[in-house]
Amino acid sequence: MTERRPCLVLTQHRENRSEYNDFIGKFYHFPATSKKSYASQFNELPLEFVYYEPQANGGKGEFFGYGIIEKEPFEDKQNPEHFFVEIASFKPFGSPVPHKDEDGKLREADNPHYNYQNAVRKIPSKLLDEICLDGNVQLNFTSDAHLIRVLGEQLIASEKVGILELIKNAYDAHATLCKVTIENSDFLPQDTSPDYQFGDYEGPVIVIEDDGIGMDRNTIEKGWLRPASTLKTNIKERLKLERAKAAERGALPQFEGIVAEIKRANKGRIPLGEKGVGRFATHRLGRFLELTTKTANNDYEFVLSIDWDQFDRYSDRGVDLSEIGVGLSRRPVSRDYGESGSGTRIVIFGGRDGFRWDQEKVSDLSRSINQLRSPNPNPKAAQSAFEAKLLVPQVPDLEDQAPSDPTPVFEFVGLVDDFGKLDYTLTFKPPKSVPMPESEISEVYDLKAANKGFWRGRENERTECGAFFLSLNVWYRVSPWITGPDKDAFTKRLDRFGGISIYRDGINVFPAEWGADVDWLRLSKEHIKKGKLLSYYNLFGNVEIDQATNLALTDKTNREGMIENEANADFVELIRSVLKTVVENQFIAKRDEYTSLTKDVVRTPSALRDYAKQSLTIHKSIDTNYPVDEDPFAILETIGKTPEERVDGHRNLTRSLRNLQQSLDLITEQQEMLTEQAGYGLAIGASIHEINKITTSFFYGINEVLKKKTPDREKLEQLKDTSSSLRNELKRLSPVMALRGEKRREFPVINAVGLAIDNYRSRLAKRDITLDFDQTKSFDVYTRYGAVVQVFSNLLDNACYWLESEDIHRRRISIQVDEENRSILFADDGPGIHEAILPHLFLAGYSMKVPRSGLGLYISKHYMQDMKGDILCLESPKLRDGEFHGAQFMLDFNKVPKRKVI
């Protein structure tokens, strides 16, 4: 049903050539004698209108604007014979519209209410819209009151981020101290009787108090209450413009003078704020706000009170942001503003549904506030004193200091200049439990050499991001590199908070844990493909940038990273080059060096068999080339004191080694046979249901044909199709049936994967499961073809099983081939691996299926290791493909031979 819109034409001269006191776009004036006749025109409110200037009295006969009327006419107090109608909003036409169209026809010719003598007349809404469009009506962006909720809840990532944003506002206000207090939370200990400062307020209460310069009325009205205000950004825009001019003139030292001037005017600081939306974090933190602020030259304080619910209430019409009034008043000074005589206090109370300030969240906030200041700021950046602290009366023993970390295995510090040159020191400090010497590398390295393709054409130019300072502490996460009772707690901290933080002017603007979530350095994806590579959970690091030299690095509005411009691309590429070339090479090399010094215990029968064989060869050589009875080097004393004892002992040992080798051969053969038989059993078990349906259909079809005297061609065609299906199902089993006697051969891995996929196409189609598989990527392997088919068949079988659940709406499987690293990622959108079986995932007998088998992944592990490869389950979010939420496995073929070695 079309909405009814009351619309009018108001006759109005643009130049006042009449007796009426009209104010275009403000008031419409008409005589009292006409009020009765006009009254019905204004009964339905709100109404829309177009202005029309008649040709009489020198007019042009044009429509020239559009407006809205929301209130009834009222009497003209100065002239009782006249009335006014107030115009709520007015939009002029960019091009006035003649009363006649190009064909000379009156635009109102089809208006049933048209009478040129009526100064006020009705007009159909469609005709009004067409006149407005022909006139290029001038519109404006407006803000709905709901914008506050969008800014507060959707642009501010979390309550913790909201508080950190308000602390940064205190920094921008030149504060030296910002104190955050959380009071009266129902989810914190209640057995104490803390002396609440705001006990009369509805809890939880959050107080952010600083000793900055405070705000005057203009700053409150034109800055704090204005979304995306430019009061701060004007400074940065000036800096960007002046830097560009100085660079063009080759006079950057002059720009540094401008920076120094701005910093002197702002107590050594350049504002951190860029978007003008951080203050709306107060909306996310609570339903009510009380802001008090004082400047040094006032003897009173301003008070601003906001009920955010007024902005959130649902309305069947749009409520403009400016329609909701916010009261600003003044009162005598209510607290001690310290030496500066100025400052701001924000009290947020009333809480929000769905969020609770409990012990965990308070501790997390405390940690973030403690890490707000850089532990090792850029030595070239001017720093000014600033401290932030958290007080929670309900948690009097709140930890003020971060827990101490073990000594890092690697310490890196480096300064990257404007041209991408890195001046660094990398120190290797193994713990006492690792018998390796300390070492140190110090040099200047051209980071642009690491990826010449990225920098082609800009090798000798300044980078867009500018210079920055980088420090890293790196650990191996396993024993003996990390030992002691706090090992597990520390690795958990690495899991949660590992990564690289970004500090701007010494203030944390991008915590390390965010980096792992968004994988801004692409470390997680690479670690998935090759597990020995460096990842976020191996390190804690800091990048220090300075606004004066890194102006083009701009925060995203949601604060979760930098805007993806050219400067950010350079910034990421330079940090990646540091990690991948300087740090990661040593990270891998030192671990490999340690591994070569300390061999792992051998657990597989095949490897033990090889060692037994080597030992037997040595003993045979001793028997042939060494005088056992004389034993001149006393190497056989442990097996005999006399020559006869030594000869007999040596023979017995040789015989034992030969028997051990044969025993291990039998164990290995039996293990392979059992595993392959189990694999065949799984494969045929998956097919038996389909084979049963096919053979049943075939049986009844044959019976029908035999009952008929004449052949039924249609039925015979059906039997032919059924026979073909049976042949295809048996063909699906053939690689597994022949696996036991199959010889190793060279083939593209994609062929085996493709066969496994073909075998499951009907099942995938039946359950509407989408398979993403790029068949153009592959690499060669030299192994048993059926083994690879079996591995992927098991993975596909498991994925199909879990994706067939009715409550799963997005059924997807992805098989991603990495040619460079010779690995394949298998991922699905199922429910994932259940926590109960994660520790036993590749052991026989563990499964969440009913009836239980628990052999598929065990067999896949066996086949992968038999061909010198491996299969890993990806559990950590930092290692997984974020597009998929179910099980994910990495199949590593890096050590599988590519071809037969002659």
N, C-alpha and C positions, 0 to 999 in steps of 0.2 A: 504494500500500500504506500503510495507516494505521500510524503510529508507535506502538509498544507503550510504554505509560507505567505503571510499577508504582506503585500508589496504596494507601494505608492509612488506616484510622481509628484514632486514638490516644485512648484514654479518659483524661480528665484533669479533675480538679476545679479550678475557678478559685480557690477558697479551699482552703488545704491542710488537708483533713480526713482525711488518710490517713497511713500510715507512710512514704510515699515522699518523697524529697528532690527533688521536681520543681521546675524553674524554667521557667515558661511562656515559650515562644519561645526558650529557651536549651538546656535539657537535658530528656530524658525518662528517668525512673528506673524500673527494674523489678527484681524479685527473681531471684536466680540460678536458682532452681528452674524459672523460666519461660524461661530463656535458650535451652535446647535447643528448646523448642517455638516460641520467637520467632525463632530463628536463621534459618530459611528466609524469614521475612518481610523480613529486611534484606539478603538476598543480592544483590538487584538494586539497584544504586545508580547514579546518584542516584534517590531516590524522593520522591513527593509525599504529603502527608497532610492530613487535616482533624482538628482537635481536636473531641472530643465529650465533653460533661459529662453523666454519667448522673444519673438521678433519685435513685439511692441516696445515702444520707448527706447529704441536704439539697441535692442537685444539682438543676438545672433541666431536664435532658433536652434540651440544645441543642448544636448545632454552633456554635463561636464563633471559629474561626480556621483559617488555612491556612499550611503550611510545607513546607520542603524539607530532606531528610536526605541528606548526601553521604558520610558516613563510617560504618564499622562500629561496633557497640557496644563499649565498653571497660569494664574492671572498676573498680568503686568502691573506691579505695584505702583509704578509711576503714571501709568495710563490705564485706568480701569476699563477702558473701552477695547483693550487688546489682550491677547494671550500669547504665551511662549510655549514651544515644544523643545525640550533639550535633546540634542543629538549626541548619542553615546560615542559613536566613532564615525569618522569620515575618511574616505579614500578618493582622492582626485583621479580623474582620467588623464592618462598620458596624452591622449588625442581626443579632443571633444568630438561627439558624434552628432552629425546633422539630423534634424527631425525627419528629413526625407532621405531615402536610400539612393543608390546610384541610378536607379530607374525612375526616380522622381516620386516613388510611392511613400506615403506617410508610414513611418515605422510603427505607429500606433493604429494603423488602419484597421487591424484585426482585433484591437482591444475593445471589448464590449462596453467598457466603462469610459471610453474616450469622449471628452467634450473639452474643446480648447478653452472654453470659458471657465472651466473648473481649475482653480489654482492648485487644488489638492484632488487627485483622482487615483483610483485603483489601477493596477497594471498586473497582468499575469506574470508569475515568477519566471517562467521560461523567457518571456520577452525582456524582462529586467536583466536576466543573466546575459542574454545576447547583446544587449546595449552595453553592459559593463565590459564584455570581452572585446567588442568592436572598439571600445574606448580605451583599451589597454589599461584597465583599472590598476592603480598602484597599490600593491599589497605590502605587508610587512611581516617579518618573522615575529611571532609572539611566543611567550613561554607559559605553558600550563603549570598550575601549582604542583602537579604530579612530578614536575622536573626535579623538585627537591628530593623526592624519594628515589628517583632514578640516580641522581648524583650521589646521594648518601649511601644507598644500599647496593647499587650495581657498579659504580665506578670505584668505590672503596672496597678493596678485596676482602677485608675481614675487620673485626673489631680491633684486633691488634694493630693492623695497618692504619686504622682510623686514628688511634691514639698517637702512633708514631708521626702521622701527618700533622697533628696538632702540636706536637713537640717541635717539628720542623718550622711551623708557623712562629713559635716562640723564638727560634733561632733567627728567623727573618726579621723579627721585631727587636733584634739587637740584645736579646736577653743573655745573661751570663748563667742563669739557673732556671730550669724548668722542673717543677715538682708535680708529679702525678700521684693522686691519692684515690684509692678505691675503698669505699665504705659500704657497710650494710648489705652484703650479698647473702642471700639465703643458702648459697651453695658453698660457703666457706665456714670454718669452725664457728660454732655458736656458744661454746662453753666458756668463752672469755667475756669480759664486760668492757670492751674498748670505749674510750671517750670519743664518740663521733663528733666531728666538727659540724656535720650537717645531719644530725639525728632526726630532725623534723621532716626531712625530705623523703619521698618515696624511693626505696632502694631498688636496685643498686645505685649508688651515687659515685660518679667519676668526676674528679676535680683536676683540672690542668691549670697550673698557676705559674706565672713567670714574672721576671723583673725587667721586662723589655720597656720600650718607649711608650707603650699604650696606644690607644686610638682616640682621635677626636671625632666630632660628629661627622665631618666630611669623610674620614676614613671608614667609619662604620657604614655610612649610607652608600658611598660610591665604591667602596672596596669590599668590606665584609659581607654586605647584603646584596652584592651584585655578582652573580655567577660569571665565572671567566673574566673577572676584572683584570684590567691591564696595569694596575698600579705597580705591580712587581715586574711584569714582563716588559714594560717600557724600558727599564734599565737594561735588560738583556738585549732587547732589540737595538738599543743604542750601541751597546758593545759590539754586536755583530756587524752593524753598519760601519762603525769606526775601525774595526779590525780589517774588514774588507777594503776600506779606503787606504789604510796604512800598508796592507800587503800589496795593493796595486801600485803604491808609490815607492815600495821598498823601504818603508819607514816604520817597521814594527816597534822600535824603541819608543816612538811617539805614542803608539797605542798603549804601551805599558805605563806611560805617564797618565793616560786617561783612566786606566784601570786603578792605578794608585789613588787618583782623585776620587773616584767613586767609592773605593774602600774607605777612604778617610771620612767620607760623608756617611758611611754606614757601619762605623765601628769595625772596620777591617773586613767586612763581609759583602758578598754579592748574594742577593736573595736566592734561596733554593727553589722557591715556589715558581711554577711556570704556567699552571693551568687555571688557577683561581677557583678550584673546586674542593680543595682539601678541607676547608672549613665545614663542608657539609657532611663530614664524618660525624659531626655532632648529632645529626639526624639518625645515623645508623646506631649510635651508642645509647640513645635513650629517647623517650617521648617528650621530654621537657628540657629546656635550656635556660640558664640564667647567666648572662655575661656581664661582668663588671670590669671597667677599665678606666684608667686615669693617666693623663699626660702630666709631665712635670710642671707645666705652666698653669694648671688648673688646681683649685683648692677643693674641688668636688670630684666625684666619680660618675661616669655614665653607667646606666643600668639598662640592659636589653633583655627582655623576657620573650621566649618563643614557645608556643604549644605546637609541636610538629604535627599533632593529630589534625589540626586545621588544614594542613596541606595534603593529608592522606585520605580525608573523607571522600567517599564515592559520591559523584554527582552525575545526573543524567545530562548535564551540559558541561562544556569546558569551563573551568574556572581559571581565569588568567592569574599568573603569579602576582601581578601587581594589585589584584583585587583584595588580597589578604593583608591586612595591616599588621605591623609589628611595632609595639610601643617602645619608644626610647625616652628615658627620663634621667634625671640626675638626683643625687642624694649626697649627704655629707660623707666624707671618707670613712669607710667601715673597717679598714685594716691597715697594717703598717706596710707601706710601699718601699721601705728601705732607703738606701742612700740615693738611689736614682729618683725617688719620689714618683715613680710611674710603674705601670705594669698592667697585666690582664689576668683575670681569673674566669675560667669557664666551668660552670657547674652543670653537669648533665645527669639527669635522674629519671626514674620511671622505668628504665630497662626496656628491652624488646623481647617479644615472644621468640622462643627457639634458640636463645643464647643464654648461657649461664657462666658467670665468673666463678669458676671452681679453682681448686688448687693447681691443677695442671695448666689451665690457661693463664693464671696469674704468674706461675713460674716461667712459662713461655714468654710472657710479656716482660718479665724482669730480665730474662736473658737478652731479649732484643734491645731493651733500653740500655743495658750494660754494654752492649756491643754497638751502640749508636755512634760512639766516637771511635775513630780509627785507632788501632793499637800501634800503627807505625805510619803516620801521615807522610805524604809526599814532602820531602825536604825542600823542594822548590816552591811549595805552596804556603802562602802566609796563613797562619792559623790564629784564631782568636778564641779566648777562653769561653767555653760553654759546657755546662754540666746538666745532665738530666737524671732524675732518680725517681724511684717508685716507693710509695709507702702504702702498706695495707695493714690497718690496725688489727684485723682478724688473723693475720699471719705475721706475728711479731718477729719470728725467726726467719723471715724471707731471706733467701740466699742473695748476697750482694755481689759475690764474685763468681765468675764462671769456673767450673771444675778444671783442675790442672790436667794438661794432656801429657802423654808420654813424649820423650824427646823424639822429634821427627827424624826419620831416616834420611830425608833430603830437605835441605833448606835452600831456598832460591830467593834472591833479591835482584831486581833489574830495573833499569830506567830506559824506556823507549823514547827516542827523540822524535822530532817532527818529521824526520825522513825515514823512520822505520829502523833506525840503528839501535841495537840493544847492547847496553853496557851492563854486564851481569856477573854474579858470583853464584855458583852452585856447589854446595857442600854436601858430601856424603858422610853421615855419622851413624854407622851401624851400632846397635846395642851390644852390650858385653856378651850376650848369648850368641852373637854371630862372629865367628873368627875371621874377620876381614878388616883391613886397615882403612882408616879415614882417608878421604881425598877431597880435593877442591879444584874447581875449574873457574877461572876468571878470564873473560875476554870481551871483546866487542864483536857483535855478530850482526850481519845485515839480514833482517827478517824477511825482506822482500825477495831474497834468494830462495826462500823455502817454497814459494809458489809464484813462479815467474809469470805464469799465465794470468793470474789475478792482477798483477801489477804492470802488465805490458803497456808501454806508452807512458807510464808514470814512475819509472824507475828512479828518476832523479828529482821528482817533485815532492813537495810536502804532502803528508797524508792529510785527509780531510778531518780525521779525528783529533789530531794534535798529540803532543807528548803525554806520557803517563808513567806511573810507577807501579810495579807489580812485585808482590811478595807471596811466597808459597811455602807451606809445610806439607810434606808428603810422607805417607806411611804405606808399608805393606801390611795387610790386615791379618796375617797368619803368624803362628808361632814358627820360629823363635824371634821373629821381628818385633812382636808385641807380646809381652808376658806380664804376669802379675795378676792380682785379684781384681783389678779394675779394667782388665782387658775387654770383657764383654760390654761393660758400660761405655767404654770409649768407642768401640766399633759401632754400637748402637747410635752414639752421638754422630759419628761419621755418616751413618746411614741416613739420619734425619737432617743433619745440618751441614754435611760436607758440600764443598763447592767453593766458588769464588765470589766474594762480596764486592760491590762497587761503592766506593766512598767518594763523594763529591765535596770538595773543600773540607775533608775530614769528617763528614757526616754520612752515615750509611744510607744510601738511597736504593740499594738493591741487595737484600740479604742473600747469602750463599744458597740457602735451601730453595729459593725461588729458581735459581739457575738450573738446578737438577730437574725441576718440574717442567720447565719449558725447553730444556736441553739447548740453551742458547749457543753453546760452543760445539754442539753435535758430538759430544763425547760418549753419550749413552748409546747412540746407534752404532758407533764404531766399536764400542766395547762389546756389544751384542755379537757382532761379527767376529771379533777376535778378543777373547777374554783376558789376554795378557796385557792389553793396552790400559793406559791410565784412564780413570774415570773420576767422577765427582766425589764418590765415596772413599777415595784414597787421599783426599787433601782438604786442607783449610787454606784459603788464600784471600788476598785483598788486592784490588786495583784502586789506585788513587788517581782521581782526575781533578783538574782545577778549572773552574768555570771561565777563568780568563783565557785559558788556552784550549779548552775543550768545549767551546760554545755550541758547536753543532751537534753534540751528543745531548739529546733531549729525551726526558722521561716520557713514556707512554702515559696516557691519562689515568689508566688503572694502576700505574706505578710498577707494573710487573715487567720491566725491561725498558729498552730504549726504542724510540721510533726507528723503523727500519729504513733509514736514509743512507746515503753514500758514506757519511762519517761513521755510522754504526757498522756498516759492512767492513770498512777498513779496520775499525777497532776490534771486531771479532776475529778478522783474519790475522791480525798481528798477535793477539793473545793465543790463538790456535797455533800459530807458528812457534811461539815460545814453548807451549806445552808439547807439541808433537816433535819438534826437532831437538830442542835443548834438554827438556826435562824427561820426556818419555824414552828417549834413546838410552839415557843413563838408568832410568827406572827399569827397563827391560834387561839391560846389560848386567847390572849388579845382581839381579835376581837369578839370571842364567849362570852367572859366575858362582853364586852360592850353591845352586843346584848341582853344578859340576863338581863342587867340592864335597857335597854330602848327598850321596845317592839315596833314593827312597827305598824302603823295604819292598821287595818283590812279592806280589800276592797272587799273580795269575799263573796257572800250571804251565802255560806255553812258555812264559819267560823263565820260569824255574827250570824247565826242560833244557832251554838253551844254555843256562849257566851250568847245569849238570854235564851237558855235552862238552862245554869248554873245559871244565875241570877234568873230565875223562881224557881229553886230548893232551892236557898238560901231564897227567900221570903216565900216559903212554910214552910221551917224549922223555920223561924221567927214566922210565924203564929201559928205553933204548939208549939214551945218551949219558946217563948218570950212574956212577958206581954205587948202587944202593947198599951193597954189603959193607963197603968202606965208609960211605957217607962223609966225605972230607969236609963238607961245609956245615955238618950237623943240622941239616934241615929236616931229618926224619927221626929225631930223638924221641918225639912224642909217640911214635908207633913201635918203637923197639930199641932196647939197649944193645943187644948183640946183633951181629950181622944176620943171623938166621931170623931173629924176631923182626928185623927191619924188612927183610925180603918178604916174609909171610904177611906182615902188616901192610906193606905196599900192595901186594897182590890182593889182599882182602878189601882194601880201600878201593882199588880199581874195579873189583867185582861189584862192590856196593854201589859205586857211581854208575856202573853199567846197568845194574838192576833198577836204580833210582830213575835213570833216564827212561828205561822201558816202562816203569810204573807211571811216570808222568805222561808218557806217550799214550798209555791206555786211558788215564784219567782225562786227558785232553780230548781224545777221540770219543770217549763216552759222553763228555760234556757237550761236544759239538753235535753228536748224534741225538742226544736228548733235547737239546735246544732246537735243532732242525725239525725233529718230530713234533715238538710242541708247536713250532711255527706252522707246520703243515696242518696240525690239528686245528689251530686257530683259523687258518685260511679256509679249510673245508667246512668248519663250523659256521663261518659267515656265509658260505654258499649253499649249505644243505637245505635251508628254507626255500631259497629260490629254485634249487634243483627239484625239490619235492613238488612245488607248484607246477613246474614245467612238465615233469614226468606224469603227474596226475592228469593234466590237460591233454598230454599226448595219448595217454591210455584211453580216456573217454572218446577222444577224437577217432582213434583207430576203431573202437567198437562201433561208432556210428557209421563209418565207412563200410565195415564188414557187414552190417545189417542191410545195407542198400544193395540192390542188384546191379545198378549202374553207378559208375564212379561219380562222386560229387566233386567237381573241380574246385569249387570254392572251399570246401572242407579240406581238400588236399593241399591247397595253398596255405591254409591256416596251419596244417600239420608241418608243412615245410618251414614256415616261420617259427613254429615251436621248436622244431629240430635245430634251427639255426641258433635260437636262444640257448638251448642246451649246450650246443657246441661252444658258444661264446663263454658260457659259465665254466665249462671244463677248461677252456683255453686260459681263463683267468687263473686257474689253479696250476697250470703247467709250469710256470717258472719256479713255483715252490716245490712241486712234485719232483722236479729234476735237480733241485738245489744240492742234494747230498752228493751227487756225482758230477756236478757242474764244475768245469775248470774256469780259472780266472782268465779274463780277457779284457781288452781295452775297448771302451765305448763311451759315448757322451752321456753324462749322468742324466740329462734331460730325457733320454730315451726310456730309462727305467722308471723315472718319475712319471713320465707320460703314460706308460703302460698301467701303472698303479692307478692313475687318475681315470683312464679309460675303463678300468674294471669297476670303478665306483660311480660312473656317470649316471647310470639309471637310478641309483640310490640317492645321489645328490639331487637329481631332477625331481624325484618323487617327493622329497621333503623341501623342495624349493631352496636348496642350499647353493649360494653363489660361491664359485671358486675363482680366485684371482691368481693367475699363473702366467707369467711372461715366458712363452716358449722360445723366444729369440735368445735367451741367455743360457749358457751351459759351460761346462768344463769337463775334460776327459778324466776318467778313472780306470784303473786296472784292478779289477776285483770280480767277484761273482755277480753276474747280472741279477739273478734271482734274489740275492741277499738285499740289494738296494730296493728291488720291487717289494720285498717283504717288509722292510723298514717303513716305507711310505704307505704300504697297505695297512699296517698296524696303526699308523698315525691317522690315516683317513678313517679307518674303522672306529677308532676312539672318538674322533671329532664328530663323525656322523651320529654316533650313539648319543652323545651329549647334546648335539644341536637339534635332535629330534624332539626335545621337550617342547610341549605346547606353549609354555610361558616364555619361550625365547622368540622374539619377534624379528630380530635381525640375524639371520643365519648366514654366516660368512666364514670362508676358509681362505687363507692366503699362503701361498708358497713362493717365497722370494729367494731367487738365486743370486748370490754374490760371486761373480766370476773372479774378481781380483783376489779375494780372500778364500776362495774355494769352500764356501759354506752356503747352507740353505736354512732360511728361517721359516718354520712352520707355525702358523698362528690361526686361532679360531675365535669366534665370539660366543663360545659356550660359557658355562658357569665357572670354568677354571678348575684347577687342581684343589681338591679338598685338603684343608690344613692337616687333617689327621694322617694322611698318607704321604705328605710331602717328603718326610725324612726317608721313606722306604720306597720311593716312586719306582726305582729301577730294580727293585728286588722282587723275586718271584713270590706270588701269592697275595700281594696287596692290591686291592681294587675296591672301588665304590659301586661296582656293578653287581647285579643279582641276576643269575647265579655268579659267584665269584670265579674269576680265572687268574687275573693278575700276572699274565705272562707276556702280553704284547710289548710293553716297554722294556721288560727284562730281555726279551729276545732281540728287540731293536738295539739295545745297548750291546748285547753280545755280538751281533753282526757288525755294528759300527766299529767296535774295538778290534774285532777279528781282521777287518780290512785296514787297521791302523788309524781309524777315525774315532769320532766320539759323538755322543748326543747329550745335550745339556738342557735341563728345564730352567727357563728364565722366570725367576720369582720376583726379583726386585723391580719396582716401577721404573727405576733408572735404566734398566737394561732392556725393557720390553718395548715393543712397537705400540705406542699409545693409541693407535687406531683400533686395536683389538683388545677385548676384555677377558678372554678365556685363557685356555692353555697356550703356552708358547714354548717351542723347542728350537734350539740351535743345533744343526747337524754340521759338524766340522769335518771336512774332507781334506784339510790342508796337508795332512801327512799321508793320505792315501796315495799310492803310486799313480802317476799319470799314464805310464805305459810299462810294458814288461822290460825288466832289466836283463840284458843279454850277458 
